[in-house]
Amino acid sequence: MKHLRLYSLVLLAGTLFPALCLAQDTPELNGANTAWILVSTALVLFMTLPGLALFYAGLVRAKNVLSVLMQCFSIACLMSILWLVAGYGLAFGDGGGMNQFVGMGKFFLDGVGWDSMSGDIPETVFFMFQMTFAIITPALIVGGFAERMKFSAVLWFSVLWLLLVYAPVCHWVWGGGWLGDLGFMDFAGGTVVHINAGVAAIVAAIVLGNRKGFPGTAMPPHNMTLSVAGASMLWVGWFGFNAGSALAADGNAGMAMLVTHISAAAGSLAWVACEWIKHGKPSVLGIVTGMVAGLGTITPASGFVGPLGGQLIGISAGVVCYFATQYIKRSLKIDDSLDVFPVHGVGGALGCLLTAVFFAGSLGGPADAGYAMGSQFTIQVIGVVATVLWCGILSFIILKVLDAVMGLRVTADEETEGLDLVSHDERGYSL
């Protein structure tokens, strides 16, 4: 009997010990973090639909309002499917020998189950959160070619661009690639989202050419009320974008939210001040564009700087992006229709570089006394330049191939008629 009891104890230990070891190896789900990332995911999607869609729709002419809404909505649908099929795997899969440059595997979420974890949140939640980034980035590019690109070309460009440009850069920075290993700091998408979108937009604007009548014909926004409503939604949704990138409900997320708000407010006021001094009157378009500039510029720095950094980055964004917009449109006469490059591209680059500066503890950042600002600044420059070159070259190639195969631009008569009727046989307004 005594031997039987001993045998039973040994058998029980042999059964439980592997299970206990497995439990120790498996991260425990954190309910608070999971809840916050679920909310953040909804907030980031809210940035695109309806935020960005309404912001862009109000900025174009009345005959093209539906075309912009359709492009943003369709991109949201298409990128969601593409992210499931291959985008997530290319960005966050294990690329083996190619892992420094691109991921592989996890296509169609192969190997991701009900209980798969990414840190202490479900991997399905992380997948969804990153999907919303993959949705808004191609949608931002719409502002560069608005009012003149074929709808079919928009869809094909978005597909190829996500796979060949966005996913690799995302892997470089966040998926275990070479920029992350180098120590490059991009908390929420200065390179992955904003530089990528800005560079692609200005390349598209150059390849397609200016809108008919630009710059001689005035092309003011047709409905600033829509644009202000959309911009306000962007401001709210951006908290999920930046604070959600902490991937936890903690102090880092709280600071990211704080500096995001401060930068947006400072960017708005700085832009309006420049406009007021230069043109004599502050505009509603100026204050909302300054807000977007402040948000885009703080994005890479949001988890790495304190309130002082957030305020100074916002002021820098408002001033630098304002003059960049004037230079692109008035001096270079490039028709980046909705100012994607000077606001997002320039702002994203500026934010990446200033991250190295305001990360310093002496300027309110979390770095210790031994922080080497010069070395980090060099790394930030490498990341910015690499993203600009990769995105610029690949975007140009994609556009040229599509132009040769199917054509990129509507005809001059179709452009005059407006893309709402030409592409969708509908009107935005029946008056």
N, C-alpha and C positions, 0 to 999 in steps of 0.2 A: 504493500500500500504506500509505504514511504517512497519507494522508487517510482511508483506511478505518479505521485504528486510532483516529484522532482522532474520527471519527464514532461509533465504537463506545463510546468513553469518554463522549462527550456523551450518547448514548442511555442508557448505564448510569446516569449522574448524574441524568438526567431521570426515570428510573424509581425510583431509590433516595431522592432528596431528599424527595419527598412522603411516602414511607413513614417516613423518619426524622423528619420534622416531626410526623406523626401519632403516632409512638411517643413523642415528647416530650410531646405533649398528653395522651396517655392515661396515667393514674396507674398506676404499677407495683404489682402485687399484693404485699402484705406477708404472708408466710406466718405469722409469729408473731401478728400482729394478727388475722388471719382465724381461726386456731386458737383464740385466746382468746375471740373473739365467738361461735364455734360452741359452745364450752363454756358460755359465759355464757347463751346461748339455752336450752340444756338445763337450766341451773340455774334460770332464771326460770320455765320451764314446770313444773319440779319444785316450785316454790313453790305453784302452783295445784293441780296434780295430781302428787302426793297431798297436799302440805303444807296449803294452805288448806282443801281439802275435808275432811281429817281434823280439822283444828283446829275448824272450824265444826261438823262432825258431832258431835263429842263435847260441844259446848256446848249443843246443843238437847236436848229430851226424847226418850226412846227411841222414841216413836211417830213421830218426824219425822226420824230419823237418815238414812234412805235418801233422803228428799226433798231434803235438803241436798246429799248426795253426787251425786244425779241432777242437781240444778241446776248445781252446779259443773262436772260432766263435760259436760253438754249445752251450757253456755255456752262451754266450751273448744272444742267442735266447731263450734258455730254462729259464734262470733267469728272462727275461723280462715277459714271460707269467706267471711264478710262482709268480712274484711280484704283478701282476694284480690280480691273483686268490686269494692269501692268504698272501703273504709276507708283503705287505704294511699294511694290517689290523693287522697282528701280531705285527708289529713294531710300528705303529702309531695310531692304533685304541684305543678306550677306553675299557680297560679290566675290568671295574667295580671293583668288589672285588679283582680281580687278577691283577689290573692295576700296582701294584708295580713290577710285574714280566713279564707280557706279555699283549699285546693289543688284542682286539677282534673287530669284525665289519669291515666295509669298504671293505669286501671281494668283489671282482669284481668291486671295486669302488662304492659299494652301498651307496647311499646318497651323492655322490660327483657329482655335476652338473656343467653346463657350467659356472655358476657364483659363485661356491664355492671358498672360499678364505682360504689361509694359511698365516696369517699375512696380509701383503699388496701385496702379489702375488697370482695368481690363484693356487688353490690346485693341479690342473693338472700339473702345472709347478713344484711344490714342489715334487709331485709324481714322475715325470720323473727324476728330479735331484737325488732323493734318489734311484731311480731304477739303475742309473749308478753306484752307490756305491755297490749295491747288485749284480751287474754284475762283477765288477772288483775283488771283494773279493774272490769268489770261483775260479776265473781265476788265481789269484795269487798262490793258493794252487797247481795248476798244476805243478809248479816248484819243488815241493817236491817229486812227484812220476813220474816225466817225464821218458819216455822210457821203462816203464815196466807195466803199469796198463791197464787193459782191457778198451776199450772205453765205453762199456755198464756200467761198474762199475764206471767210471768217472761221467757219467750222473746221475746215481742213487745216488751216494755219494753227488753230488752237490745239488740235489733236497732235500734230507733229511737234509743235513748240513745247507742249507739256512733256512729251516723251524725250525729246532731244536736248532741251534747254533746262526746263524747270527741275525735272527729276534728278538729273546729274548734279546740278548746283545744290539742291536740297541735300543730296547724299554727301557732297563735299563738306557741308557745314554741320548738318545735324545727324547724318546717318552713319557716321564712322569713317568719313572720307578724309582726304589729305588736309583740307583747311581746318577741320576740327582738330586733327592731330597736331597741326602746327600751332594751335592755340588761338585761332581766330575767334573773335568775340562778336556774335550776332545773336542777340537774345530772342528776337521775334520776327526777323525777316528783312533786315536792311538790304542784304544781298539777295537772298532767296526770293523775296517778293518785290521790293521796291526798285532796286537797281535793275533787276531782270525785266520788270514790267516797263520801266522808263526807257531803257536802252532799246528794247523790242519796239516800243511805240515810236521812237524817233526814227529808227531804221525803217519801219513801215511807212511813216509819213514821207520820208525821202524817196523810197522806192515807188510808192504810189503817185507821188507828186501832190502839189497843193490843190485844194478845192477850187472849183471854177470861180474865178473872181477874186481869190485871195492874192495879195493883201489889200487890193484897191477897194473891194466891196465890203462894207460893214456886215458882219455876221453875228449880231448880238444874241445872247440867250433868249429863247422865246418864252420861257416861263421860269423866272427866278424863284417863284413860290415853291415850285416842285424841287428846285435845286437846294433851297434852304432846308426843306423838309428832309431830303435825302442826306444832306450834309449833317444834319442833326442826328440822324440815325447812324451815320458813320461814326460820329463822336461817341455815341453810346456803345456801339458794337465793338469799337476799338479796345475797350476794356477787356473783352474776351480775347482779343487778338494778342495784346501785350501781357496783361496779368495772367491770362490763361497759359501763356508759354512757360510760366514757372512750373507747370504740371503738378502743382500742389496748392492747397489752401493754407498759405503760410505768410510770414513776414515779407518774403521776396515778392510774392504776388501783390501784397498790399503796397509795397514801395513802387512796384512797376505800375500799378494803377494810379498812384499819386503823381508820379513824374509824368505819366502819359497825359493826365488832365492838365497839369501845370504847363506842359509844353504846348498843348493845343491852344490854351488860352493866350500864352505868350506869343505864339506864332500868329494868331489872329490879330492881336494888337500891333505887333511889329509890322505886319503886312499893311494894315490900315494906315499906320503912321507914315510908311513910305509913300503910299498912294496919296495921302492927304497933303504931304509936303510937295510931292512932285506934280500932282494934278489939281490940287485945290479942294477936292471933295473925296470923302471916304465912300466906298461902294459896298453894297451887300455882297456882290461877287467877290470882292477883295477880302472881306472878313471871313467868308467860308473857305476860300482858297487858302488863306493863311492858316486856318485851322487844320486843313488837310496836310499842309506842309509841315506844321508842327507835329502832327501825329505821325507822319511818315518818317520824319527825321529822328524822333525819339525812339522809334521802334527797335532798332538794333541795340540801343543803349538802355532800354527801359529796365532791365534787370540788373544793371551794372552801375547805375549812378544814383545820386541822392537828389533832394529837392533843388539845390543850387544848380546842379548839372542839368536837371530838367528844365529849369527856367531859362538858363543861358542857351541851351540847345534850341529851345523854342524861339527865342529872340533871333538867334542865328538863322534858323529855318525861315522865319518870316522875311528877313532882310535878303538873305542870299537867294532864296527861291523866287522872290519878287523880281530881283534884277536879272536872274537867269531867264525868267519868263519874258521879260522885256527884250533881252538880247536875242533869244531864239526867234521870237516873232518879228521884231522890228528891225534888227540888224541882219540876222541870217535869213530872215523871211522863210523859215521852215514852218509848214502848216501842221504842227502837232496840235490837232484841233482843240483838245481840251487840256492841254498843258501837262501831259503825263510825264514827259522827261524832265522839265525844269522843276516840277513839284516832287515827283516820286523818285526819279533817277538821281537828280542832284541832291534832293533831300536825303535819300537813302545813303548815298556816298558820304555826305557831310556827317550824318549820324554815326556811320561806321567809324569814321576818323575821330570824331569827338568822343566816342566811347573810350578810346585809349587815354584821352586827356582827363575826363571827369570820373574815370574809374579810380583815380588817385585818392587816397584817404584824405589828403590835405585839401581836396576840393569837394569833399562830401561823399566820395565813393567808398566802397567797402575794402579797398586794397590796403595791405599793411605797409609799413614803412619801407620795406625792401622792394617795393614795386618799381619795375624798370619801364617808365613811360615810353622812352625812345624805342625800345625793342618791341613793345606792344604796338606802337604806332606803325612801325615798319611792317609788322604782320598784318595790320589792318589795311595798309596800302596794298600789300600783295593780294589780299582777298578781294578788294574793290577792283583792282586792275584785272585780275583773273576773271571775275564775273563779267565785267564790261566786255572783255575780248571774246570770251566764250559765247555770251549772249548775242553780241553784235554780229559776229561772224556767222554763227548758226542761224540766227534770225534772217540775215541777208540771204543765205543760201536757200532756206525754206521758202522765202517769198519769191525769189527768182525762179525756183523750180515750179512753184504753183502758178506763177504768171505764165510760164512757158506751156504748162499743161492745160490750164483752164482759164487763165486770165484773172487778174485781181480786181480790176476796177470796172464799175458800171460805165456806160457810155455817157457822153456829155449831155445828151438829151434826157437820159434817165436821171442823171444827177440833178438837172434842172427841175424835172418833175417831182423828185423826192423819192427816197427809198421806201417810204411807207407803202405807196401805191405800186411802185416798180417791183419790190421784192415780196410784198405780202398782200397786196390788193386790198388794203384797208387804210382808213384815215384815223389819225389820233384824235381828231376833233370833228364833230358834225355841228357846224354853226350856221 
